[in-house]
Each structure stands twice: as C-alpha cells, then as structure tokens.
Amino acid sequence: MLELLNNPISTCSQKVRLTLHEKGLPFADTKIDFRKKEHLTPEYLAINPDGVVPSLLHDGHAVLDSSVIMEYLDELFPEVPLSPKAPLGRAKMRKWLRFIEEVPTTAIRIPSFNQVLVRHRADLSEDELQKDTDARTLRRTFYREMGRGGFSDARLQESHDRLRETVARMDSALADAEWLCGDLSLADFCVVPTIDRMRDLGLDHLWSDAPHLQRWWNAMQDRAAYRATYYPGTRVSDIYDSIGEPA
Ligand SMILES: N[C@@H](CCC(=O)N[C@@H](CS)C(=O)NCC(=O)O)C(=O)O
C-alpha cells in the first residue's frame, strides 16, 4: 500500500506524482494543506521531521525526500523502468538529479515565494511574522531572508540566471537525445515541475530560444502521467490572481 502525503501545488510533490502515474502505481493521495500548516503539526513532523512534503508511506514505512522517493519507487517497481540499466547510464541520470536539486529547484523558489508566499505574510504583525518564521523547520533562514516583502531584486536576478543556465544545459543535452538521458527517465520528471512553474509564473520567455527543450516540453505535456499530475488546482495561477504580472 502506497500513500503519498503531498500538496497539489508543491513542485517536490509533483515530481513524485509524475513518477507514480508514469509507472501506473495506485496510491492513496493524502493532501497536506499548507494554509492550515498541516505540514508543521506534531503528527506530520513525527513522519517527516523536516516539515516538508512529500512523504511516502509504504506499508506504513516513511520514505522521505522527493528524489529518494522517485528512486525507491523505481527500484521497487521495475516493470516500467525509469532508470538506465547500465551503471554509467545510472550515474549520468543521478548527476542530472543532483544538478536539478541544486540549481533549478532552489532557484524557482525565489520567484515562487515572491509571487505567492509574500501575500500571506504582508498583513502579519511583527510577532506573527516571527512565529511563522520560527515554525519552519528546514528553511527557517530562507524564510527569515524572505521577510515580509520577499527576496531582493538581486536574488531574483540571480535565480533567473540559474534557470537560464538550466535551460541552456537541457537544450544542449536534448539536441541529440529525445529525453535527458536518452530514454525517458527520472531525470526528466525531476525537472518538469520547475519548467511548469516557470511557465506558471510567466518565465517561459527564458526558453524562447531553446528549440530542443521546447520539443521535449511538448512531448512531456502529451503524456498521460503529466495530465494526471496537473489536475485543476495544481498551479499557483489556479489559486492566486495576477500571477506572472509585473509587481
Ligand atoms: N528536499 C525535499 C524538499 C521538500 C520541500 O521543500 N517541499 C516544499 C514544497 S515543494 C515544502 O514542503 N515546503 C513547506 C514550507 O516551505 O513550509 C524534497 O525534495 O522532498
């Protein structure tokens, strides 16, 4: 029995949902509401002490961290394989996973938080803001830096640079391969939520001169797993007004 504790708009949750759907694995989809801080309750922290989603429960055992969960599922359910067979191919895929976690996944949080989370912090009193920041487990410093008004323009520009670098690397890899590692793999699903969020936030102009990435993106959006992952309410623009418009 697989249960995914996740949130519809969370990019880390979307990576795992894409993997589960592509592999055709049934799972209990338990939604964790960020607005109600359900990821910071003692019950949830007992499962995931980082206070983040997603968490996978497999026959009651917790498997944590979205990329770890993806690899766990692929090892356990190899019928629809999403990793290369040869060790060298697997190493190449893992290199993509690490790059995606370190560069675009962290970069996309800056415009996401600036366009979305600041809305929830604008009206908090100093005391409430402090409490909200202190309650965060893994990213207390990050929330402190975001403060009430969001990250600085310099931080935003630097995150755009990292997203541009990701687009360039992907476009170059996709110039002579259909998917990032040749065959479709976890590497592709790892980066899809960042690309989808970029479009959601109005940053798709960053790949206007990346034809190979555009072709990959069109092919990805045609997949049943993609459509199942992105149901109504999974994008920030489904929930909030004026997303993608200049502040
Ligand atoms: N490395 C973790 C990071 C998970 C993570 O940052 N999740 C975000 C949503 S994508 C979250 O739960 N944020 C809660 C918060 O910021 O309070 C993973 O990949 O699972």
PDBQT file of the ligand as one rigid body, heavy atoms in Angstrom, charges set to zero:
ROOT
HETATM    1  N1  LIG A 301      14.387  18.053  -0.365  1.00  0.00    +0.000 N 
HETATM    2  C1  LIG A 301      12.987  17.944  -0.080  1.00  0.00    +0.000 C 
HETATM    3  C2  LIG A 301      12.380  19.336  -0.123  1.00  0.00    +0.000 C 
HETATM    4  C3  LIG A 301      10.875  19.314   0.043  1.00  0.00    +0.000 C 
HETATM    5  C4  LIG A 301      10.280  20.709   0.066  1.00  0.00    +0.000 C 
HETATM    6  O1  LIG A 301      10.983  21.735   0.140  1.00  0.00    +0.000 OA
HETATM    7  N2  LIG A 301       8.964  20.770  -0.027  1.00  0.00    +0.000 N 
HETATM    8  C5  LIG A 301       8.280  22.059  -0.029  1.00  0.00    +0.000 C 
HETATM    9  C6  LIG A 301       7.205  22.060  -1.118  1.00  0.00    +0.000 C 
HETATM   10  S1  LIG A 301       7.916  21.822  -2.728  1.00  0.00    +0.000 SA
HETATM   11  C7  LIG A 301       7.588  22.265   1.304  1.00  0.00    +0.000 C 
HETATM   12  O2  LIG A 301       7.027  21.337   1.852  1.00  0.00    +0.000 OA
HETATM   13  N3  LIG A 301       7.622  23.495   1.839  1.00  0.00    +0.000 N 
HETATM   14  C8  LIG A 301       6.975  23.799   3.057  1.00  0.00    +0.000 C 
HETATM   15  C9  LIG A 301       7.376  25.130   3.626  1.00  0.00    +0.000 C 
HETATM   16  O3  LIG A 301       8.103  25.884   2.959  1.00  0.00    +0.000 OA
HETATM   17  O4  LIG A 301       6.934  25.442   4.743  1.00  0.00    +0.000 OA
HETATM   18  C10 LIG A 301      12.300  17.045  -1.119  1.00  0.00    +0.000 C 
HETATM   19  O5  LIG A 301      12.711  17.086  -2.283  1.00  0.00    +0.000 OA
HETATM   20  O6  LIG A 301      11.379  16.298  -0.747  1.00  0.00    +0.000 OA
ENDROOT
TORSDOF 0
